[in-house]
Amino acid sequence: MRKAVFILMLILCIAINVFTLWLILPDFFFPKRSVYVTKQDDYIVEIVKEYFRIEYDISKIVYQQSFPNGYSLDIYNVVGETDKEFDDTLSVAESNEIQEYFLNLKPDSSKYLRLLEAELIIEFFVITVIIIANSRKNRRKSDTEQKAQ
C-alpha cells in the first residue's frame, strides 16, 4: 500500500513538473525583455513613440522576438492598459535600432521558473524524508528481529 502511494506521488510530481516545463518552454525560445520607463524623453521611448506613432505616455515596454523574423512590443500606458505592436520590417533603420536595443538587454526570468524551482525543492525534501523514514523503520524492524532470535 505504501509503495503504491509513493509511486502515485512520484507520478503526480513528474506530471506537475512536465506541465510547469511546458509553461516555461515559450520563454526559452522567445524570451521577453522589459524596460520600465521613468522619463518620457529617454532615447528608446522617443524612438518607439516616433516609429509606432504613439501619442500617450509610456510606463513599460515589453519586447519579444517573433518567429521567423520581426518582433512584437507590448506598450503599457500610465494607467496600465496595453497596446500590442508588431513589426517585421527589418530593413528600416529605426526598426533595427529598436531591435538592437532590446537584444542587448538581459532577458526577463520566467515567472514559472521560480515555481518549478520551488516544486523541485519541495519534492526533493519530501522524497528524502520518506526514504529516511523507511530506512529507519527497516533498521528498527531488523533490530527487533535480531533481538528476538
One Martini backbone bead per residue (centre of mass of N, CA, C, O) as a GRO file, in nm:
protein
  149
    1MET     BB    1   0.060   0.062  -0.023
    2ARG     BB    2   0.300   0.256   0.017
    3LYS     BB    3   0.419   0.209  -0.263
    4ALA     BB    4   0.175   0.316  -0.422
    5VAL     BB    5   0.180   0.602  -0.304
    6PHE     BB    6   0.466   0.672  -0.395
    7ILE     BB    7   0.416   0.632  -0.700
    8LEU     BB    8   0.184   0.834  -0.724
    9MET     BB    9   0.348   1.078  -0.626
   10LEU     BB   10   0.565   1.064  -0.846
   11ILE     BB   11   0.375   1.099  -1.087
   12LEU     BB   12   0.258   1.370  -0.999
   13CYS     BB   13   0.526   1.526  -0.995
   14ILE     BB   14   0.597   1.481  -1.291
   15ALA     BB   15   0.345   1.614  -1.410
   16ILE     BB   16   0.392   1.895  -1.290
   17ASN     BB   17   0.673   1.942  -1.416
   18VAL     BB   18   0.588   1.917  -1.712
   19PHE     BB   19   0.383   2.149  -1.709
   20THR     BB   20   0.585   2.370  -1.624
   21LEU     BB   21   0.775   2.333  -1.864
   22TRP     BB   22   0.560   2.408  -2.074
   23LEU     BB   23   0.534   2.705  -1.966
   24ILE     BB   24   0.848   2.780  -2.014
   25LEU     BB   25   0.925   2.727  -2.314
   26PRO     BB   26   0.866   3.006  -2.460
   27ASP     BB   27   1.093   3.163  -2.296
   28PHE     BB   28   1.332   3.015  -2.434
   29PHE     BB   29   1.271   3.094  -2.737
   30PHE     BB   30   1.104   3.383  -2.644
   31PRO     BB   31   1.225   3.618  -2.485
   32LYS     BB   32   1.174   3.869  -2.256
   33ARG     BB   33   1.196   4.236  -2.257
   34SER     BB   34   1.220   4.499  -2.015
   35VAL     BB   35   1.097   4.846  -1.978
   36TYR     BB   36   1.108   5.098  -1.742
   37VAL     BB   37   0.959   5.411  -1.736
   38THR     BB   38   1.069   5.738  -1.614
   39LYS     BB   39   1.123   5.888  -1.894
   40GLN     BB   40   0.993   6.028  -2.190
   41ASP     BB   41   1.302   6.124  -2.300
   42ASP     BB   42   1.405   5.871  -2.374
   43TYR     BB   43   1.547   5.717  -2.630
   44ILE     BB   44   1.356   5.464  -2.674
   45VAL     BB   45   1.086   5.614  -2.640
   46GLU     BB   46   1.113   5.805  -2.879
   47ILE     BB   47   1.140   5.589  -3.098
   48VAL     BB   48   0.875   5.437  -3.045
   49LYS     BB   49   0.682   5.677  -3.075
   50GLU     BB   50   0.765   5.746  -3.365
   51TYR     BB   51   0.735   5.469  -3.513
   52PHE     BB   52   0.424   5.408  -3.380
   53ARG     BB   53   0.259   5.662  -3.317
   54ILE     BB   54   0.264   5.780  -3.011
   55GLU     BB   55   0.072   5.994  -2.772
   56TYR     BB   56   0.140   5.860  -2.507
   57ASP     BB   57   0.236   5.758  -2.208
   58ILE     BB   58   0.499   5.551  -2.093
   59SER     BB   59   0.573   5.271  -1.857
   60LYS     BB   60   0.606   5.009  -2.058
   61ILE     BB   61   0.830   4.770  -2.229
   62VAL     BB   62   0.775   4.469  -2.426
   63TYR     BB   63   0.994   4.238  -2.564
   64GLN     BB   64   0.952   4.009  -2.861
   65GLN     BB   65   1.043   3.763  -3.038
   66SER     BB   66   0.976   3.644  -3.362
   67PHE     BB   67   0.830   3.418  -3.587
   68PRO     BB   68   1.096   3.430  -3.795
   69ASN     BB   69   1.051   3.745  -3.783
   70GLY     BB   70   1.083   3.999  -3.579
   71TYR     BB   71   0.858   4.188  -3.356
   72SER     BB   72   0.719   4.260  -3.029
   73LEU     BB   73   0.511   4.504  -2.853
   74ASP     BB   74   0.437   4.597  -2.521
   75ILE     BB   75   0.245   4.887  -2.451
   76TYR     BB   76   0.234   5.083  -2.163
   77ASN     BB   77   0.054   5.282  -1.990
   78VAL     BB   78  -0.006   5.452  -1.701
   79VAL     BB   79  -0.268   5.276  -1.631
   80GLY     BB   80  -0.199   4.966  -1.786
   81GLU     BB   81  -0.253   4.962  -2.065
   82THR     BB   82  -0.239   4.774  -2.376
   83ASP     BB   83  -0.029   4.758  -2.670
   84LYS     BB   84   0.011   4.597  -2.976
   85GLU     BB   85   0.318   4.557  -3.156
   86PHE     BB   86   0.422   4.491  -3.498
   87ASP     BB   87   0.745   4.397  -3.660
   88ASP     BB   88   0.896   4.301  -4.002
   89THR     BB   89   1.091   4.548  -4.074
   90LEU     BB   90   1.440   4.502  -4.102
   91SER     BB   91   1.536   4.755  -4.304
   92VAL     BB   92   1.474   4.959  -4.094
   93ALA     BB   93   1.648   5.161  -3.892
   94GLU     BB   94   1.456   5.196  -3.646
   95SER     BB   95   1.388   4.898  -3.610
   96ASN     BB   96   1.681   4.802  -3.566
   97GLU     BB   97   1.732   4.980  -3.317
   98ILE     BB   98   1.521   4.857  -3.135
   99GLN     BB   99   1.619   4.564  -3.152
  100GLU     BB  100   1.912   4.611  -3.050
  101TYR     BB  101   1.841   4.723  -2.775
  102PHE     BB  102   1.684   4.464  -2.667
  103LEU     BB  103   1.909   4.247  -2.726
  104ASN     BB  104   2.107   4.384  -2.499
  105LEU     BB  105   1.924   4.275  -2.298
  106LYS     BB  106   1.811   4.114  -2.035
  107PRO     BB  107   1.626   3.862  -1.976
  108ASP     BB  108   1.349   3.763  -1.847
  109SER     BB  109   1.220   3.589  -1.602
  110SER     BB  110   1.033   3.335  -1.542
  111LYS     BB  111   0.754   3.282  -1.346
  112TYR     BB  112   0.778   2.955  -1.360
  113LEU     BB  113   1.069   2.901  -1.260
  114ARG     BB  114   1.019   2.937  -0.955
  115LEU     BB  115   0.809   2.713  -0.935
  116LEU     BB  116   0.994   2.481  -1.021
  117GLU     BB  117   1.201   2.513  -0.797
  118ALA     BB  118   1.004   2.468  -0.563
  119GLU     BB  119   0.905   2.189  -0.646
  120LEU     BB  120   1.181   2.043  -0.639
  121ILE     BB  121   1.248   2.097  -0.343
  122ILE     BB  122   1.000   1.967  -0.214
  123GLU     BB  123   1.034   1.687  -0.343
  124PHE     BB  124   1.311   1.624  -0.229
  125PHE     BB  125   1.230   1.636   0.073
  126VAL     BB  126   1.004   1.428   0.070
  127ILE     BB  127   1.169   1.189  -0.039
  128THR     BB  128   1.385   1.195   0.182
  129VAL     BB  129   1.196   1.147   0.423
  130ILE     BB  130   1.085   0.876   0.325
  131ILE     BB  131   1.353   0.724   0.306
  132ILE     BB  132   1.440   0.762   0.601
  133ALA     BB  133   1.192   0.635   0.732
  134ASN     BB  134   1.224   0.353   0.599
  135SER     BB  135   1.510   0.289   0.702
  136ARG     BB  136   1.440   0.306   1.004
  137LYS     BB  137   1.221   0.092   1.002
  138ASN     BB  138   1.400  -0.139   0.895
  139ARG     BB  139   1.608  -0.127   1.124
  140ARG     BB  140   1.413  -0.184   1.358
  141LYS     BB  141   1.309  -0.451   1.250
  142SER     BB  142   1.588  -0.595   1.248
  143ASP     BB  143   1.650  -0.553   1.550
  144THR     BB  144   1.403  -0.710   1.664
  145GLU     BB  145   1.471  -0.979   1.523
  146GLN     BB  146   1.751  -1.020   1.659
  147LYS     BB  147   1.645  -1.018   1.954
  148ALA     BB  148   1.448  -1.264   1.920
  149GLN     BB  149   1.696  -1.465   1.852
   0.00000   0.00000   0.00000
